[in-house]
Amino acid sequence: MPPGSPGCLRCSPCPFAGGGSRAVVGLLILIILTALSGAQAQDVRLGVRAGPTFGFLNDSAVPFVSAGDEVTANTNIRLDLHAGAFAVLPVRNRFALQTEVLFVQKGGHFSRTTALRYASERYRLSYVQGQLLGRRGVSLPGTLSLHVVGGLTVSRATGGAVRRDVRSREFVFEERIPLLKTGLIRRWDVGLLIGVGLDYPVGKGQRVSLDLRYNPGLRSVFSTAEHSGGPHLVDLDDPPPLTRTPPTLRHDVLTAGLSYTLPLRW
C-alpha cells in the first residue's frame, strides 16, 4: 500500500513485545495444554489463519454505524491484516472448543470537511488477541462442511498511532501521534465473537476453510489521558478522540480469513 494512502501508517512495534502480550499468549497456551490432556490426540486439530481485517471505531449499538454526535465528521472503515494459530479440541459429537492466538491490526478513519479546511485522522492499532470459542460442525451435501463459532476475546495492545492531516489554502499540517506510549488508548480490550466457516478437505485429515467473523469490542478504545506535546497551529484544535474527554468509541471488527488445519496425528 503506497505511503500516504488511507490505510497506510508506519509499522507498529513487534506484536509480541511486552510482558502483557506474553501473558495473553501464555494463558492461551495453558488453556490449550489443559484441554489437550483430556482429548484424544488423533482428534485434535491444529491450524493457521490469515486474512484482511475491516476495522471501525463505533459509538453506536448498531454495527458499523456511527451515532453521529458530530455531524461534520465522516467515519470510515480501515482495511488491515490479521494472522495467527489455533487449536480445535473435540468435546463430544460435533461440538468442540477452539482456542486462538492472533496478531490483529485494526482502527478506523475520521474526516472532516468545511468550506475552509479538510482534516483527517487515520488510526492504526495493533493487538495480540486471545480467543476462547465454542465450535459446532454442520454437515452439508457433498464434500463441503460448515462450522459456526462463538465466544469471548481478550486483547492486549502492542502498538498504536494516528496519522493526522489538515489541509487548507493557507497551510498543510501533518503529524504522527503515538497512542500507546502516551497512554491515549487502553492497553486491554474485551470483546465478543461470532462467525461461520466453510470447510473443504484437501488431503488426509487436512482442510482449508474460508471464515467470516464479527468481533465487537466491549470497552472504550481511548483512555481519558490528555494529548499534549507536538506542534500546534493557532485555531487548530485536537479532534475529539484526542481531547481531554474523548468519545466512547469501541472497536467493530469484521475479519475474512483463509485457514488451514490438520490433525495432530495423520
C-alpha positions in Angstrom: 0.0 0.0 0.0 1.6 3.3 -1.0 2.6 5.9 1.7 0.0 8.5 2.3 -2.9 6.2 1.3 -5.8 5.9 3.8 -4.7 2.5 5.0 -1.0 3.4 5.4 0.9 4.1 8.6 4.4 3.3 9.8 4.9 -0.2 11.1 4.0 -0.9 14.7 6.4 -2.4 17.2 6.8 -6.2 17.4 3.4 -7.6 18.2 4.8 -10.0 20.8 6.9 -7.4 22.8 6.0 -6.6 26.4 5.0 -8.7 29.4 1.3 -8.2 28.9 1.4 -9.7 25.4 3.4 -12.7 26.7 0.8 -13.2 29.4 -2.0 -13.4 26.8 -0.1 -15.9 24.8 0.9 -17.9 27.9 -2.8 -18.0 29.1 -3.9 -19.4 25.7 -1.1 -22.0 25.7 -2.1 -23.1 29.2 -5.8 -23.5 28.1 -4.7 -25.5 25.0 -2.4 -27.8 27.0 -5.1 -28.4 29.7 -7.7 -29.3 27.0 -5.2 -31.5 25.2 -4.6 -33.6 28.3 -8.3 -34.6 28.2 -8.7 -35.2 24.5 -7.5 -37.9 22.2 -4.5 -36.7 20.2 -5.8 -38.1 16.9 -9.0 -35.9 17.3 -7.2 -32.6 18.0 -6.7 -30.3 15.0 -4.1 -27.5 14.7 -4.3 -24.7 12.2 -3.1 -21.3 11.0 -5.2 -18.4 9.8 -4.6 -15.1 7.9 -6.6 -12.5 6.1 -7.9 -9.0 5.9 -9.4 -7.0 8.9 -12.1 -4.4 8.5 -11.9 -2.1 11.5 -14.4 0.6 12.6 -14.4 2.9 15.6 -18.0 2.8 16.7 -20.1 4.8 19.2 -23.4 3.1 18.3 -25.1 -0.2 19.2 -25.6 -0.8 15.5 -22.6 -2.4 13.9 -20.5 -0.2 11.6 -22.9 2.7 12.0 -21.8 5.8 13.9 -24.2 7.6 16.3 -23.4 10.8 14.5 -22.8 13.0 17.5 -20.6 15.2 15.4 -22.4 15.9 12.2 -19.4 17.3 10.4 -17.3 14.1 10.8 -17.3 11.1 8.5 -16.3 7.7 9.9 -14.7 5.2 7.6 -13.6 1.6 7.7 -9.9 0.8 7.9 -8.5 -2.2 6.0 -5.7 -4.1 7.6 -4.4 -7.6 8.4 -4.6 -10.4 11.0 -2.7 -13.7 11.3 -2.3 -16.4 13.9 -2.7 -20.0 15.0 -5.4 -22.1 16.7 -6.3 -25.5 18.0 -9.7 -27.3 17.8 -10.3 -29.6 20.7 -13.2 -32.0 20.5 -15.7 -32.2 23.3 -18.4 -34.6 22.0 -20.2 -35.3 18.8 -20.0 -32.1 16.6 -19.1 -29.8 19.5 -15.5 -28.6 20.1 -13.5 -26.0 22.0 -11.4 -23.7 19.8 -8.6 -21.5 21.2 -6.7 -19.0 19.1 -3.8 -16.5 19.4 -3.8 -13.8 16.7 -2.0 -10.7 15.8 -4.6 -8.2 14.7 -4.3 -4.7 13.3 -7.4 -2.6 13.3 -8.6 1.0 13.8 -10.6 3.5 11.9 -10.6 6.7 9.9 -12.3 10.1 10.6 -12.5 13.0 8.1 -14.0 16.5 8.4 -14.6 18.9 5.6 -15.6 22.6 5.8 -15.6 25.4 3.4 -12.1 26.4 4.5 -10.4 23.2 5.6 -10.1 19.4 5.2 -8.9 17.3 8.2 -8.5 13.6 8.6 -7.2 11.2 11.3 -6.2 7.6 10.4 -5.9 5.3 13.4 -3.9 2.1 13.3 -3.9 -0.1 16.4 -2.1 -3.4 16.9 -3.1 -6.1 19.3 -2.2 -9.7 20.4 -5.6 -11.3 20.8 -6.6 -14.5 22.6 -9.9 -16.2 21.7 -11.9 -18.8 23.6 -14.6 -20.1 21.3 -17.2 -22.9 21.2 -17.5 -24.6 17.8 -20.3 -26.5 16.2 -19.9 -28.5 13.0 -22.7 -28.8 10.4 -22.8 -31.4 7.7 -23.5 -30.4 4.1 -24.2 -32.5 1.0 -21.0 -33.4 -0.8 -17.5 -32.8 0.4 -18.1 -29.4 2.0 -18.9 -28.9 5.6 -19.9 -25.9 7.7 -19.0 -24.7 11.2 -20.1 -21.9 13.4 -18.1 -20.4 16.3 -18.9 -18.0 19.2 -17.2 -16.8 22.4 -15.0 -14.2 24.0 -11.9 -12.4 23.0 -9.2 -10.7 25.2 -6.7 -8.3 23.5 -3.5 -6.6 24.6 -2.4 -3.5 22.7 1.1 -3.8 21.4 1.2 -0.5 19.4 -0.9 2.3 18.1 -0.6 5.6 16.2 -2.7 8.1 14.5 -1.7 10.0 11.3 -3.3 13.4 11.2 -3.5 15.6 8.1 -5.0 19.1 7.9 -5.1 20.9 4.6 -6.3 24.4 3.6 -5.3 27.1 1.2 -3.0 28.7 3.8 -1.2 25.6 5.1 -0.7 21.9 5.2 -0.2 20.3 8.6 0.8 16.7 9.2 1.7 14.8 12.4 2.0 11.3 13.6 1.0 10.8 17.3 1.9 7.7 19.2 -1.1 6.5 21.2 0.1 3.6 23.3 3.3 5.3 24.6 1.4 8.4 25.6 -1.4 6.5 27.3 -4.1 7.7 24.9 -5.5 4.2 24.3 -6.3 1.4 26.8 -3.9 -1.5 26.9 -6.6 -4.1 27.3 -9.8 -4.8 25.4 -12.5 -7.4 25.7 -15.0 -8.4 23.1 -17.5 -10.9 21.7 -17.1 -13.0 18.6 -19.4 -14.9 16.3 -18.5 -16.4 13.0 -19.1 -19.0 10.3 -16.7 -21.0 8.2 -16.9 -23.3 5.1 -14.5 -26.2 5.1 -13.1 -28.2 2.2 -10.9 -31.4 2.6 -7.6 -31.2 0.7 -5.8 -34.3 2.0 -5.7 -37.0 4.7 -7.4 -35.2 7.5 -6.4 -31.8 6.2 -8.8 -28.9 5.4 -8.9 -25.4 4.1 -11.6 -23.0 5.3 -13.0 -19.7 4.4 -14.1 -17.9 7.6 -16.1 -14.8 8.2 -16.3 -13.3 11.7 -17.7 -10.3 13.6 -15.8 -9.2 16.7 -17.4 -6.2 18.5 -15.4 -4.7 21.4 -17.0 -4.1 24.8 -14.6 -1.4 26.2 -13.9 2.1 25.0 -10.7 2.2 23.0 -9.5 5.6 24.2 -8.4 6.5 27.7 -9.0 9.8 29.5 -5.4 10.9 29.1 -5.0 14.4 27.5 -3.0 14.8 24.4 -0.1 17.2 25.0 3.1 18.0 23.1 3.8 18.1 19.4 3.4 21.0 17.0 0.2 23.0 17.1 -1.2 25.8 15.0 -3.4 28.7 16.1 -7.1 27.8 16.0 -6.3 24.2 15.2 -7.8 22.1 18.0 -7.3 18.4 18.6 -10.1 16.2 17.1 -12.5 14.6 19.7 -10.7 11.2 20.1 -7.6 13.1 21.3 -9.2 15.7 23.6 -9.5 15.6 27.4 -12.9 13.9 27.3 -12.8 11.6 24.3 -16.0 10.0 23.0 -16.8 6.4 23.9 -15.6 4.6 20.8 -15.4 0.8 20.7 -13.9 -1.5 18.0 -16.2 -3.0 15.5 -14.1 -5.6 13.5 -15.0 -7.8 10.6 -12.4 -10.4 9.5 -12.3 -12.6 6.5 -9.7 -15.4 6.8 -8.3 -18.3 5.0 -7.3 -21.1 7.3 -5.5 -24.5 7.0 -5.9 -27.2 9.6 -4.5 -30.7 10.0 -4.9 -33.4 12.7 -2.3 -33.6 15.5 -1.5 -37.1 14.1 -2.1 -38.0 10.5 
